[in-house]
Amino acid sequence: MRMKFKPYVLILAVMVGLGVIGSAVRSVASPAMNAAGEDHDYSKNKRYQQGQREGKDDKAHNRDHFRKRHYASDEDNRAYEAGYQQGHGVDVHVDAK
């Protein structure tokens, strides 16, 4: 008695193809989703200015980011981190290709 593998091979090929296409779509969409919220102007935010000062100070004294500030607001946390990165001289911009 012979088994017919053709339908099983076809199903396997379709499933592998869908997996490859799905992962490609997700990897292409991820940078666009992550970069969407990074266009804020925090320059007048008090936490941004504090982060920028501490970032400059850490760079001047050759220290890493040893102060981990946690604020009640997510917006304040993002502003502080953006200011710290700007003050420390780390380039955090995403290149759009």
N, C-alpha and C positions, 0 to 999 in steps of 0.2 A: 504494500500500500504506500503510495507516494503522497507526501504532503505538499501543498501548494504554498510557497513562501511569497509569491508575488504580492498578494494583498498586504501581508505584514511588512514587507520591505517598503511598499508605497506609503503605508501609514507612518512607519518610522521616518521616512524621508520628509514627509509633511510636518511631522512634529519637530524634527531637527531644524527645518527651515523656519518654522514659526518661532522657535526659540532664538535663532540667530537674528531674525528680523526684530523680534521684541527687545532683545538686549541692545541692538544697534539704535533703535528708536529711543530707548531710555538713556543711553549714553550721550546721544546727540541733544536730547532735551535737558539733561541735568545742568550743564553750564549756563544755559539760558535761564533756567529757573533760579539758580543760585545767584547769578549776577543781577537779577531783576531788582532786588531790594538794596543794592549797594550804592545807589545814586543819591543818598541823603546828604544834605548840607548840615553837618553838625557843628560848624565852626563857631556858632554862638552858644552852643550848649556848654553848661558849666562842667559837666563830666568829661566832655571832649577836651576841654582846655586843661583839666586836671590830668587826663591821660597823656596829653601832649607834653605837659611839663615833666611828668614822671618818665616818659619815654626818652626825652632829651637828657634828663639826669642820668638814667640808666646807661644810655649810650656814652655819655661823657665819662662815666666811671667804669665802663666796660662790664656792665652787669647784664644778666638776662632778665626776663620778665618775672621777677621773684614776687612782686606784689600782685596778688590776685584779688582784685576788687569785685565785690558782688553787691549790686544795688537792687532795690526792690523792683525797679522797672526794667524790662528787657530793652527798652529804648535807651535808657541810661547805660546799661551794660554795653550795648553796641556802640554808643557814642564814645564811651571811655576807651574801648578796644580800638576803635578807629583812630582816636587821638593818640593813643599810645603807639600804634603802628606808624602813624605819620611822624610823631616825634622821634621815634627810634630809628627812622629811616628805612623801614621795610616797605618795599613796593608790593601792595596788595591788589593792584588792578588786574582785571582779567582782560586779555586780548581777545577782541571779537574777530573771528576769522570768517 
